[in-house]
Amino acid sequence: MAAQGSLIAWRAVFAALGVLMVGTLVYTCATDGSPFRPELLTPWMVATLVDFYVNVIAISAWVIYKEASWVSSAVWVVLLFCFGSAATCAYIVMKLFEVTPAGPSQDPLDLLFIRQGNLSQRKCSYVIIGRIIFSILGIFMAAVVTYTVITDGLPFRKELLTPWMAATLIDFYINIFAISVWVAHKESSWISTTIWIVLLICFGSITTCGYIVLQLLQVSYQDPIYHVLLNSHSKYGIATTL
């Protein structure tokens, strides 16, 4: 009963966030026109978009892992890049409807994060590639933010908050929320969870990349890939059932 209640709650949360994002996009298009205008590309808008798409890459990596075929993976990645957090929420809700907890004590998020099938045969063969890619992305994002601060000043200025910047920030933070759910599931204490979520809110994809690299450094090449996605209690509980 507890697992089923949690499952319904998560479906409702992400469905509501997806509707919010779609509504935001429709409203902003109606009131401020198309986003494809060169005058919107201020230095901080560019930095925000880079930040946004680095997080999309992180979410896309999980989608590619989850999907059974490259065709479906490619379709969802394109949707993520085109529609942002609206696609993120749609994908998560779809996967939550596929989740069937084996018992009342099983956490639905365990089943959401992992891929269906024989988990023990899916090793971390791409650990070193992941470490390199997300290290580069994190350093790149830090350089973008530093350069933008030096050349355009701090972002906390009223004139920067245009309608499309506001829509982009909503899009950005819905994805941050999705990543934060994973972080909260991974961490063993509320203190570490709170610290990481605050860092995600403040530093965006720099923190995302740092956290992913940290998790990849804690697994060996022989570990199943789901060790990166689940907390210690969950992953060893799953391992005993394989």
C-alpha positions as CSV (number, residue, x, y, z in Angstrom):
1,M,0.0,0.0,0.0
2,A,2.8,2.4,0.9
3,A,4.6,1.6,-2.4
4,Q,1.5,2.1,-4.4
5,G,0.7,5.4,-2.7
6,S,4.3,6.6,-3.3
7,L,3.9,5.6,-7.0
8,I,0.7,7.6,-7.4
9,A,2.2,10.6,-5.7
10,W,5.3,10.6,-8.0
11,R,3.1,10.3,-11.1
12,A,1.0,13.2,-9.9
13,V,4.0,15.4,-9.2
14,F,5.7,14.9,-12.5
15,A,2.5,15.1,-14.5
16,A,1.7,18.4,-12.8
17,L,5.2,19.7,-13.5
18,G,4.9,18.6,-17.2
19,V,1.6,20.5,-17.5
20,L,3.1,23.5,-15.8
21,M,6.0,23.6,-18.3
22,V,3.7,23.1,-21.3
23,G,1.5,25.9,-20.0
24,T,4.5,28.1,-19.5
25,L,5.7,27.6,-23.1
26,V,2.3,28.2,-24.5
27,Y,1.7,31.4,-22.4
28,T,5.2,32.8,-23.2
29,C,4.8,32.1,-27.0
30,A,1.4,33.8,-26.9
31,T,2.5,36.9,-24.9
32,D,6.1,37.3,-26.1
33,G,6.3,35.7,-29.5
34,S,8.8,33.1,-30.8
35,P,11.9,32.3,-28.8
36,F,14.0,32.1,-32.0
37,R,15.0,35.8,-32.1
38,P,18.6,36.9,-32.0
39,E,17.9,39.7,-29.5
40,L,17.0,37.2,-26.9
41,L,20.5,35.7,-26.9
42,T,22.1,37.9,-24.3
43,P,25.3,36.5,-22.7
44,W,23.4,35.2,-19.6
45,M,20.7,33.6,-21.8
46,V,23.4,31.8,-23.7
47,A,25.0,30.7,-20.4
48,T,21.6,29.5,-19.1
49,L,20.9,27.5,-22.2
50,V,24.3,25.9,-22.0
51,D,23.6,25.0,-18.4
52,F,20.2,23.7,-19.3
53,Y,21.5,21.5,-22.1
54,V,24.3,20.0,-20.0
55,N,21.6,18.8,-17.6
56,V,19.7,17.5,-20.6
57,I,22.8,15.4,-21.6
58,A,22.8,13.9,-18.1
59,I,19.1,13.0,-18.3
60,S,19.6,11.7,-21.8
61,A,22.4,9.3,-20.6
62,W,19.8,7.8,-18.2
63,V,17.2,7.5,-21.0
64,I,19.7,5.8,-23.3
65,Y,20.4,3.3,-20.5
66,K,16.7,2.7,-19.8
67,E,15.6,2.2,-23.4
68,A,15.7,-1.2,-25.0
69,S,16.5,0.0,-28.5
70,W,18.6,2.8,-30.1
71,V,15.5,4.0,-32.1
72,S,13.4,4.7,-29.0
73,S,16.5,6.2,-27.3
74,A,17.1,8.5,-30.2
75,V,13.5,9.6,-30.3
76,W,13.4,10.5,-26.6
77,V,16.8,12.3,-26.7
78,V,15.5,14.4,-29.6
79,L,12.4,15.2,-27.6
80,L,14.4,16.1,-24.6
81,F,16.5,18.5,-26.5
82,C,13.5,20.0,-28.3
83,F,11.0,20.2,-25.4
84,G,13.2,20.1,-22.3
85,S,11.6,19.4,-19.0
86,A,8.1,18.8,-20.6
87,A,9.7,15.7,-22.3
88,T,11.5,14.8,-19.1
89,C,8.3,14.7,-17.1
90,A,6.4,12.8,-19.9
91,Y,9.2,10.2,-20.0
92,I,9.2,9.8,-16.2
93,V,5.4,9.6,-15.9
94,M,5.4,7.0,-18.7
95,K,8.0,4.9,-16.9
96,L,6.2,5.2,-13.6
97,F,3.1,3.7,-15.2
98,E,5.3,0.7,-16.2
99,V,6.5,0.2,-12.6
100,T,4.9,-2.6,-10.6
101,P,6.3,-2.9,-7.1
102,A,6.8,-6.5,-6.0
103,G,5.8,-5.7,-2.4
104,P,4.5,-2.9,-0.2
105,S,7.9,-2.1,1.1
106,Q,9.7,-1.8,-2.3
107,D,10.6,1.7,-3.3
108,P,9.0,2.5,-6.8
109,L,12.0,4.8,-7.5
110,D,14.3,1.7,-7.5
111,L,12.3,0.3,-10.4
112,L,12.1,3.7,-12.1
113,F,15.8,4.3,-12.2
114,I,16.9,0.8,-13.2
115,R,16.5,-0.8,-16.6
116,Q,14.3,-3.9,-17.1
117,G,16.0,-7.2,-17.7
118,N,19.0,-9.1,-16.2
119,L,20.7,-6.4,-14.3
120,S,23.7,-8.5,-13.4
121,Q,24.8,-8.7,-17.1
122,R,24.9,-4.9,-17.5
123,K,28.3,-3.9,-16.3
124,C,29.8,-0.4,-16.0
125,S,31.8,-0.9,-19.2
126,Y,31.5,2.9,-20.0
127,V,32.6,4.1,-16.6
128,I,35.8,5.7,-17.8
129,I,34.0,7.4,-20.7
130,G,31.4,8.8,-18.4
131,R,34.0,10.1,-16.0
132,I,35.8,11.9,-18.9
133,I,32.6,13.3,-20.6
134,F,31.0,14.7,-17.4
135,S,34.3,16.0,-16.1
136,I,34.8,17.9,-19.4
137,L,31.2,19.1,-19.3
138,G,31.5,20.3,-15.7
139,I,34.8,22.2,-16.4
140,F,33.3,23.7,-19.6
141,M,30.2,24.9,-17.7
142,A,32.3,26.4,-15.0
143,A,34.4,28.2,-17.6
144,V,31.2,29.5,-19.3
145,V,29.8,30.9,-16.0
146,T,33.2,32.5,-15.1
147,Y,33.6,34.1,-18.5
148,T,30.0,35.4,-18.5
149,V,30.4,36.9,-15.0
150,I,33.7,38.6,-16.1
151,T,32.4,40.0,-19.4
152,D,28.7,40.7,-18.5
153,G,28.6,41.0,-14.7
154,L,26.4,39.1,-12.2
155,P,23.1,37.6,-13.4
156,F,21.1,39.1,-10.6
157,R,19.7,42.0,-12.6
158,K,16.1,42.8,-13.2
159,E,16.6,43.6,-16.9
160,L,17.8,40.0,-17.6
161,L,14.5,38.5,-16.4
162,T,12.7,38.7,-19.8
163,P,9.7,36.4,-20.4
164,W,11.7,33.9,-22.2
165,M,14.5,33.9,-19.6
166,A,11.8,33.2,-17.0
167,A,10.4,30.3,-19.1
168,T,13.9,29.0,-19.5
169,L,14.6,29.1,-15.8
170,I,11.3,27.2,-15.1
171,D,12.4,24.6,-17.6
172,F,15.8,24.5,-16.1
173,Y,14.6,24.0,-12.5
174,I,12.1,21.3,-13.4
175,N,15.0,19.3,-14.7
176,I,16.9,20.2,-11.6
177,F,14.0,18.8,-9.6
178,A,14.1,15.5,-11.5
179,I,17.9,15.2,-10.9
180,S,17.4,16.1,-7.2
181,V,14.9,13.2,-6.8
182,W,17.7,10.9,-7.9
183,V,20.2,12.6,-5.6
184,A,17.8,12.3,-2.7
185,H,17.3,8.7,-3.5
186,K,21.1,8.0,-3.7
187,E,22.1,9.8,-0.5
188,S,22.1,8.1,2.9
189,S,21.3,11.2,5.0
190,W,19.2,14.3,4.9
191,I,22.2,16.4,5.6
192,S,24.1,15.3,2.5
193,T,20.9,15.3,0.4
194,T,20.2,18.9,1.4
195,I,23.8,20.0,0.7
196,W,23.7,18.5,-2.8
197,I,20.3,19.9,-3.6
198,V,21.3,23.4,-2.5
199,L,24.4,23.0,-4.7
200,L,22.2,21.9,-7.7
201,I,20.0,24.9,-7.2
202,C,22.9,27.3,-7.0
203,F,25.3,25.9,-9.5
204,G,23.1,23.8,-11.9
205,S,24.9,21.5,-14.2
206,I,28.3,22.1,-12.6
207,T,27.0,20.3,-9.6
208,T,25.2,17.7,-11.8
209,C,28.5,16.8,-13.5
210,G,30.4,16.8,-10.3
211,Y,27.9,14.5,-8.6
212,I,27.8,12.1,-11.5
213,V,31.6,11.9,-11.7
214,L,31.7,11.3,-7.9
215,Q,29.3,8.4,-8.3
216,L,31.2,6.9,-11.2
217,L,34.4,7.1,-9.2
218,Q,32.7,4.9,-6.5
219,V,32.1,2.0,-8.8
220,S,34.4,-0.5,-10.5
221,Y,34.3,-1.7,-14.0
222,Q,32.9,-5.0,-12.8
223,D,29.9,-3.5,-10.9
224,P,26.4,-3.6,-12.5
225,I,25.5,-0.3,-13.9
226,Y,22.6,0.1,-11.6
227,H,25.1,0.7,-8.7
228,V,25.5,4.2,-10.1
229,L,21.7,4.8,-9.9
230,L,20.6,3.3,-6.6
231,N,21.6,3.8,-3.0
232,S,23.6,1.1,-1.2
233,H,20.6,-0.4,0.6
234,S,18.6,-0.7,-2.6
235,K,21.3,-2.0,-4.9
236,Y,22.4,-4.8,-2.6
237,G,18.7,-5.7,-2.0
238,I,18.2,-6.0,-5.7
239,A,21.4,-7.9,-6.1
240,T,20.2,-10.6,-3.7
241,T,17.1,-11.2,-5.9
242,L,19.1,-11.7,-9.2
